[in-house]
Amino acid sequence: MHSAKKKQKNKRVTSWHVIGAQLAAFRRAAGLTQASLADKFCVGEDTIASIEQGRRALQADFATQLDELLETKGVLGVAVAKVPQKERFPAFVQDFVEYEQEAVTLLSYQNQVVPGLLQTEAYARFVFSCLYPPIEAEEVEEWVSGRLDRQALLERKPRPMLHFVLEESILRSQIGSSSILREQIQHLRRCMDLPFLGLQIMPMTLPKHAGLAGPMVLLETPDHDHLAYIEGQRVSFLHEDPDDVSVLQQMYGMLRSQALSVENSARLLDDLLGES
């Protein structure tokens, strides 16, 4: 994350920071470490640390379980229920990744590269190698590993409902090498056989286009909240306002209607593999 964004986040004290501090105090009073508390709920120690530091929202059901274990008489549950709506979804990348992994539904439109959830290892490594200023090789490997870990969403049960719209130009570019691109297209074609995943290609010949403003990701949380994630040059934003999300949902609906059908998209991928 960009250093300026880190500084901005550190200055922003939210209800989640207060709740996290409360949890830390209750945990210590109970004589528990972050690791021992995590073990009791079969979650990662980093999850407890993130909640206590205010970097991750404490979910209502987990708050109830913590109140019972720590004997805090519902304090955490009440605190979570009182969090203002505008503070529920902090607009930072790591928060989006957490919501992404729990999403019931995820819709993604991309116009520059294959979305991270569908990238092959070689394609992801090349994309990260293109960053400028360049990052160290060790950091590239760390980022690639993180991206591949996110793809566990495709194996999760219950299955999420996923849909992607990709620009045809992404598939006709010379990203990396012909072998990297061919492997990536083959992977996309295999992904299309997943019953919970839809993929449509936006043809390059389209005379009218609803997505010229750029890429977007829309998701629905297990609590049926609807979010929209927008990422650009050195900035990202997680929209939770229903009016904002609704506009982007309408835009995505238009993109789906303008793109090739799933069947024709599959044929296009087959044709591209036949050409290479």
SEVOGU-585839 format. One record per residue (C-alpha): residue number from 1; residue in one letter; x, y, z. Coordinates in steps of 0.25 Angstrom, whole numbers, plus 5000, padded with zeros to 4 digits. Example, Ala and Ser with C-alpha at 12.3 -4.5 7.8 and 13.67 -1.06 7.14 Angstrom:
residues 2
pos  code  u  v  w
1  a  5049  4982  5031
2  s  5055  4996  5029
This chain:
residues 276
pos  code  u  v  w
1  m  5000  5000  5000
2  h  5005  5014  4997
3  s  5012  5021  5009
4  a  5003  5033  5008
5  k  4990  5024  5009
6  k  4997  5017  5021
7  k  4998  5031  5028
8  q  4984  5035  5025
9  k  4979  5022  5031
10  n  4987  5023  5043
11  k  4980  5037  5046
12  r  4966  5031  5044
13  v  4961  5026  5057
14  t  4947  5019  5055
15  s  4938  5011  5064
16  w  4945  4998  5060
17  h  4958  5004  5066
18  v  4950  5006  5079
19  i  4944  4992  5079
20  g  4957  4986  5076
21  a  4963  4992  5088
22  q  4951  4987  5096
23  l  4954  4973  5091
24  a  4968  4974  5094
25  a  4966  4979  5109
26  f  4955  4968  5111
27  r  4964  4957  5105
28  r  4976  4961  5114
29  a  4967  4962  5127
30  a  4963  4948  5123
31  g  4977  4944  5123
32  l  4977  4940  5108
33  t  4987  4943  5098
34  q  4983  4946  5083
35  a  4988  4932  5079
36  s  4980  4925  5090
37  l  4967  4933  5087
38  a  4969  4930  5073
39  d  4970  4915  5076
40  k  4957  4915  5083
41  f  4950  4919  5071
42  c  4958  4912  5060
43  v  4962  4925  5054
44  g  4976  4931  5050
45  e  4984  4939  5061
46  d  4985  4950  5050
47  t  4970  4951  5050
48  i  4969  4954  5065
49  a  4981  4964  5063
50  s  4974  4971  5051
51  i  4961  4972  5059
52  e  4968  4978  5072
53  q  4976  4988  5063
54  g  4963  4993  5056
55  r  4967  4988  5043
56  r  4956  4977  5042
57  a  4942  4979  5045
58  l  4937  4970  5056
59  q  4925  4962  5051
60  a  4912  4962  5060
61  d  4912  4947  5061
62  f  4926  4946  5065
63  a  4924  4958  5075
64  t  4913  4949  5082
65  q  4922  4937  5083
66  l  4933  4946  5089
67  d  4924  4952  5099
68  e  4920  4938  5104
69  l  4934  4933  5105
70  l  4940  4946  5111
71  e  4927  4948  5120
72  t  4926  4962  5116
73  k  4911  4963  5117
74  g  4908  4966  5102
75  v  4917  4979  5102
76  l  4924  4975  5089
77  g  4911  4971  5082
78  v  4904  4984  5086
79  a  4917  4992  5081
80  v  4916  4985  5068
81  a  4901  4988  5066
82  k  4904  5003  5069
83  v  4914  5005  5059
84  p  4910  5016  5049
85  q  4906  5011  5035
86  k  4917  5020  5029
87  e  4928  5013  5037
88  r  4924  4999  5034
89  f  4933  4997  5022
90  p  4946  5004  5023
91  a  4951  5007  5008
92  f  4964  5000  5008
93  v  4969  4989  4999
94  q  4972  4979  5011
95  d  4957  4981  5015
96  f  4952  4978  5001
97  v  4960  4965  5000
98  e  4954  4961  5013
99  y  4940  4964  5008
100  e  4944  4957  4995
101  q  4947  4944  5002
102  e  4933  4944  5009
103  a  4925  4949  4997
104  v  4912  4942  4993
105  t  4912  4948  4980
106  l  4924  4955  4972
107  l  4923  4963  4959
108  s  4936  4968  4952
109  y  4938  4976  4940
110  q  4953  4978  4935
111  n  4959  4986  4924
112  q  4974  4985  4925
113  v  4978  4971  4931
114  v  4971  4958  4934
115  p  4965  4959  4948
116  g  4973  4954  4960
117  l  4964  4943  4963
118  l  4966  4937  4950
119  q  4981  4939  4947
120  t  4991  4928  4945
121  e  5003  4929  4954
122  a  5012  4932  4942
123  y  5002  4943  4937
124  a  5001  4949  4951
125  r  5017  4949  4953
126  f  5018  4956  4940
127  v  5008  4967  4943
128  f  5015  4970  4957
129  s  5028  4970  4949
130  c  5022  4982  4941
131  l  5020  4991  4953
132  y  5028  5004  4953
133  p  5036  5008  4961
134  p  5039  4993  4961
135  i  5039  4985  4973
136  e  5049  4975  4978
137  a  5048  4960  4973
138  e  5045  4955  4987
139  e  5033  4965  4988
140  v  5028  4960  4974
141  e  5028  4946  4980
142  e  5021  4950  4992
143  w  5010  4957  4984
144  v  5008  4946  4975
145  s  5007  4936  4986
146  g  4996  4946  4992
147  r  4989  4946  4979
148  l  4988  4931  4978
149  d  4984  4930  4992
150  r  4972  4939  4989
151  q  4968  4929  4978
152  a  4964  4919  4989
153  l  4950  4926  4987
154  l  4948  4917  4975
155  e  4949  4905  4984
156  r  4941  4910  4996
157  k  4928  4904  5000
158  p  4917  4909  5000
159  r  4921  4913  4986
160  p  4920  4928  4983
161  m  4913  4932  4970
162  l  4924  4939  4961
163  h  4923  4947  4948
164  f  4933  4954  4940
165  v  4933  4963  4928
166  l  4947  4964  4921
167  e  4951  4973  4909
168  e  4955  4965  4897
169  s  4967  4974  4896
170  i  4973  4967  4909
171  l  4973  4954  4902
172  r  4979  4959  4889
173  s  4990  4967  4895
174  q  5004  4963  4896
175  i  5005  4962  4911
176  g  5017  4955  4915
177  s  5019  4945  4904
178  s  5011  4936  4895
179  s  5012  4924  4904
180  i  5008  4932  4917
181  l  4996  4937  4909
182  r  4992  4924  4903
183  e  4993  4917  4917
184  q  4984  4929  4923
185  i  4974  4927  4912
186  q  4974  4912  4914
187  h  4971  4915  4929
188  l  4960  4924  4926
189  r  4954  4914  4917
190  r  4954  4903  4928
191  c  4948  4913  4938
192  m  4936  4915  4929
193  d  4933  4900  4932
194  l  4931  4904  4947
195  p  4915  4904  4949
196  f  4916  4916  4958
197  l  4925  4924  4949
198  g  4920  4932  4937
199  l  4930  4939  4927
200  q  4927  4949  4916
201  i  4936  4956  4906
202  m  4934  4970  4902
203  p  4936  4970  4887
204  m  4946  4981  4882
205  t  4937  4984  4871
206  l  4926  4989  4880
207  p  4921  5003  4875
208  k  4915  5007  4889
209  h  4921  5004  4903
210  a  4916  5006  4917
211  g  4930  5003  4924
212  l  4939  5014  4919
213  a  4940  5020  4933
214  g  4948  5008  4936
215  p  4948  4995  4944
216  m  4940  4991  4956
217  v  4936  4980  4965
218  l  4923  4978  4972
219  l  4920  4968  4983
220  e  4909  4964  4993
221  t  4913  4960  5007
222  p  4907  4949  5015
223  d  4899  4959  5022
224  h  4894  4963  5008
225  d  4900  4977  5008
226  h  4905  4982  4994
227  l  4918  4988  4992
228  a  4926  4993  4980
229  y  4941  4994  4979
230  i  4948  5003  4970
231  e  4963  5003  4968
232  g  4971  5013  4960
233  q  4985  5019  4959
234  r  4990  5019  4974
235  v  4976  5020  4979
236  s  4965  5011  4983
237  f  4951  5012  4989
238  l  4941  5003  4994
239  h  4927  5009  4992
240  e  4916  5005  5002
241  d  4906  5016  5000
242  p  4894  5009  4994
243  d  4892  5020  4983
244  d  4906  5019  4978
245  v  4906  5004  4978
246  s  4893  5004  4971
247  v  4898  5013  4959
248  l  4910  5003  4958
249  q  4901  4991  4958
250  q  4893  4998  4947
251  m  4905  5000  4939
252  y  4910  4986  4941
253  g  4896  4981  4936
254  m  4898  4989  4923
255  l  4912  4983  4921
256  r  4906  4969  4922
257  s  4896  4972  4912
258  q  4906  4978  4902
259  a  4917  4967  4904
260  l  4917  4954  4896
261  s  4908  4943  4901
262  v  4915  4932  4910
263  e  4914  4923  4898
264  n  4920  4932  4888
265  s  4930  4936  4898
266  a  4934  4922  4900
267  r  4935  4921  4885
268  l  4944  4933  4884
269  l  4954  4927  4894
270  d  4954  4914  4886
271  d  4957  4922  4874
272  l  4968  4929  4881
273  l  4974  4916  4885
274  g  4973  4911  4871
275  e  4980  4923  4865
276  s  4992  4922  4875
